[in-house]
Amino acid sequence: MQPAVTVTPARIPELLLGLATVRPVFLWGAPGIGKSSLVREFARSLGLECVSLLGTQLAPEDLIGVPQIRDGRSVFCPPEAIARDEPYCLFLDELNASTPDVQKAFYSLILDRRIGSYELPEGSIVIGAGNRATDNALARPMASALLNRLTHVHLQASATDWLAWAGAHGIHSWVLDHLTDRPDHLWSAPPKTEEPFSTPRSWHMLSDALHSFGPALDEDTLKVIAHGTLSPAHAIAFCGYVKIVRHAYGIDAILKGDASWPRGQADRDLLYYLAEAFRGRLVKELPASKEHVSEAGRQTAYRAKALLVQLAEISVEVAQAVIADDAEGQPVLPAWFLIEAARDMPRLVEARR
């Protein structure tokens, strides 16, 4: 299912309060962006126990229950996890990853709040969640009859929301500070190959590992855990950031001429990180039109071209990344600066194209 409208995690409690208390809701979202945690926190805010059923681990009889003979008639007895006396939150996680027979077994529970003769206690709520097929996750087509029994809400990752949460939940300061500088690194699209990718959950995992190793964490181990939890590009950037934190080595020192680009092969992750920071600084400080360039802007442009030349001497690939177009093929840096760069560094700009 493709979203027409998406919401950030901060809006979920308000929406669930208005929706889930009257009708079942289904949360769609990519893996690792916090769907399950949001549901559990919402149930807790209402004082309800959250009972989770994992769609991929269920068979139809797990919902319908087993039959017993009473007064000469068979009666199905629903499982203890569902048949409760007090109101609760029934969370159907990975509902759309369950088999068609299991999805059918949920029909009456979702729409009529009933399984056989058992009815959910008044005040109970039903919430489902799942990934989209486009997320390269396990997902089956949801039958139209089930789809129409639910109100659908599409969740998107939000660095602002996650950082606000993370600051109050003991997330490691390196993770907090890095994502404050690079909020675009919080999430990356699931790859088509089997490799780690960045999500709020994977950053939380990295934070736990950083806390576990403590100050004695060495550079090689940091690379192992960063590349084991994040997308390759984000892992390189994070390792470069940590090196800056540990060695007080920043882009400001390079721009001022107090330091030069790192040249060692062992510092390649640091070079990539500094180049990204350099690109971000140019985007921020260079105006779109040359007519609006101040004296300070001209000095920045002059210094930037000199630094690009120095960077290209170390790695043409990294220097090209500074002036590269965005993912849609649109220039990120001002056209006038790129023209001047082409005049001073024709080989570098031609390679960009």
N, C-alpha and C positions, 0 to 999 in steps of 0.2 A: 504494500500500500504506500502510495506517495502522498506526503503531507501537503495540504493546501494552506494550513496555518500551523505554526509551531509555537510552543511556549517554553519558557525557561524554568528551571527548577523552583525559583522563588515564587512562581505563580501557582504551582501545583497544589499546595495546601488550600488556597482559596477556591480553586476550581473543584477539588475533590469535596470540599465542604458543601458546595452547592449542588454537585452532581451525584457523588457516590452515596449520599444520604437518601437519595430518592430513586436512583437507577444505577445499574451496574456500569462500570467504566473500564475501558481498556487503554492502557498506556503503551504507546509505541515509542521505540527509541533504539539507538545503536547500542551494542554491548558496552557495558562498563560505564555508563553515564549516570547511574544512580537510581534507576527505576525502583528496585527492590527496597533500597534504603528510604526513599521518599515515602513509599507505601507504609513501611513499618513505623516511620516517624509520625505519619498522619494518624495511623491507628492509635499510637501511643498518646497523641494529643487529644484524642477522643476518649481515652481511658479504656480502649478496647484491646483485647488480646489479638495479635495477628497470627492467624493460622495459615501457613504457606503450603500449597500443594504444587509440586513440580510436574508440569504437564508431560515432560519426557519420561517420567518414571511411573506413570499411572497406566492402569488397565481399566476398562469400563467397570469391572466388578469392584475395583477399589473405591468407586463412587456409589454405585448402586447398593453394594453390600452383598451379603450372603443370605440365602433364603432360610427361614425357619418355619416349622409347622405349628400353627396356633389354631386350636379349635377346628382342626381338619383342613385348614387353609394355609397356603404358603404366604409368608410375609417377609419382605426384604428388610434387613436390618442394616442401615447405613453405618459406616465406620465411626469409631469414637472421635476421630479427628474432626469430623464434620458435625455429627449429632451431639450438640451441646445444649445445655439448658440456659446459659447466659448469652447475651448478645456478643458478637465478636466480628472481627474483620476477616473474611475469607479471601485470601490472596492467591489467585490462580496464576502462578508464575510460568512463563514459557507456554502459555495456553495454546498459542498458534503453532507450537512445535509438537503438540500431541497428535496422536493418530486420529483419523476421521471418526472412529468408533468412540474414542474418549471425548472428542469434541461434541458428538451427539449426546453423550451421557451428561454433558454440562447444560444442555438446552433448558430443561425444566428448572435446574438449580439457579441458572442465571436469570431467566425471565420470571419464573413463578416463585423463586426462592424455596423450592421444595424438591425433595428426593423421596419418591414413594409416598409414604404417609408422614415423613418427617418434614417439618417446615422450620426454616431458620427463625430464631427468636426475634421478636420485634426489636428494632434498633441495630440489627446486624447490617453489615455492608459487604458488597462483593466487588472486588477490583481484580482485573486481569492485567497482564503485561507480557510483552514479547518483542522480539527483534523483527526487522523487515528482511525479506529475502535479499534485498539490495545491499544489506550489511554483511553479506557472505556468512550469515549465521544460519543455524538450523531453523528452518521455518517452513511450514506447510500452508497451502492455500486455506484460508478460513472460509468455511461454507457460508453462503449468503444468509441462511437462516440464523447462524450464530452471529455473524457480522451485524445483522440488524437488531440483535438483542442487546447491543452494547453502545455506549457513547464513547467515541474515539478521540483521544487526546494525544498529540504528537509532541514528544519531548526533545529538546535540543540542548546540547551542552552549553553552559555559560561560565566563562572564566570569572566574571564578577561574582556570580552566586557561589561558585565553588570556593573561591578564595575567601569569601566572607565566612563560609562554613569551616574551611580548613583552619583559619586563624583561631577558631575557638575549639578545635579538636586535636590539637597537638601535632599537626603536620610539620615536618622538619623545616627549619627556617630556610635552608637552601632551596627547597622545592617552592616555598612561598615566595621568596624573593625572585627566583628565576621566572616563575609564571606571572609575577607582577610585571616584570619587564617584557616577557614574551607570552602574553595571554593566548596568542594563536597556537601555542604548543600544547595547550591542554588536551586537545582532541585531534586525532587524525583518522581519516576514513579507513575502515578495515581493509587490509590488502588482499589481493587475490591469491597470494602465496602464503605459506605457513611461516609467518614471522611476527614478532611482537608489534603492537601498535599502541599509540598513546591514547589514554582515556583517563577520566578522573580516577577510576579504580586503579589503573596501572601506576599513576603518580602516587596514589595512597600506598600501594605496595612498595614503591621505591622509597617513600618516606619511612615506612616500617623497617626496611632494610638498613637505611642510613642510621636510624636510631639504634638498631641492633648492633651494628659494627662500631658505632661511636666514633670519637675523635681519632682512633687508631686506624681508621679506614685508609688503605693505600690506594694509589692511582689505578693500579691494575685491577684491583677488586671493584673499585668504583665503575670502571668500564664494563666489567662483567655484569654487574647488577643493573646498570643503566641500559645497556644493550639487551638485557634480558627482560626488561619491562616496557621500554619505550620504542617508538619507531626509530630506525637507524639515524635519521637526520636530527631528531630531537635528542637522542642519546648523545650524539657528538656535541650538540650545542650545550647540553647540560654539563657534560664533562668539562667543556671549555669554560663555562661559567664558574664551576667549582674551582678550577685552576686559578681563575682571576681572583676569586674570593680568598683563596689560600695564599696567593702571592702578591695581592694588591696591584694587579696588572690590569689596567682598563683602557678603554678607547680614548678617554680624555687625555691620558698621558701621551698617547700616540699623536693625537691631533695637535697637542701643544708642542710636540717635538721632544718631550722628556723621555720618550721610549720609542723603540722601533718595532716593526712587525717581527714576531718570533719566527725564526728560520729553521729551527731544529725539526727533524722528522717526528720526534716524540711530542712536539708541541703543535701538531697539525690540527688537532681538535680545537686548541686555543685559537689558532689562526682563523679557522672557520667561524668560530664564535665572534671574534673581533671584527671580521669582515661583515658579518650580519649586523653587528652593532654599528659599524661604519655606514652601511647602506641605510639603516634606519635613521641615523643622524642626518644624513644628506637629504633624505625624504622630508625630514622635519624642518631643516634649516634653509634649504634652497627653495626660493619662490618659483611658482610655475612660469612666470614671465620674467625675462631678463630686465625689462623696464623697471621692475620693482626690486631689483637687487640693490641692497644697501652696501656701504663700504665694507661692513663686516661680512656680508654675504659674498662679496667678491674675494675677500681674503680666504673665506672658507672654501670657495670653489677652486682658487689657486692652490691652496694647501691640499685639497682633495685630489686634484689631478696629479700632484707630485706623489701623494701617497699611493695612488693607483699604479703609477709607474713602478714604485718600489714593490708594491704587492705583486705585480705581474712578473717581476724579476724572480720572486720566490715561487709563485704558482699562477700561471695564466688562468687556470680553471677557477681559482678562488677570486681573482680579480674580475673575471667575467661575471661571476655570480653577483658582484656588487652592482653592476650596471644592467643586469639581465631584466627582461620583461617579466610581468607577473604570469600566473598560471593561465590567464586568458589571452596572453600574447600582447598585453598592453604595457607601454613604457611606465616604469615606476618613477624614474628620475626625470627632471624637467628636460624638455627637448633641447633647450639652449645649452644646457650643460653637456648633454650627449654629443651635440654638434662640436663643441669645443674639445671634448674628449676625443672625438673622431679625428680632429685636426692634429691633436698632440700625440694620439696613440692609435693610428689607423688600424694596425694589425689587431689590436685588442677589440675594437668595436666591430670590425669585419667578422671576427670569430663569433661575436655575439649573435650575428645574424645568420 
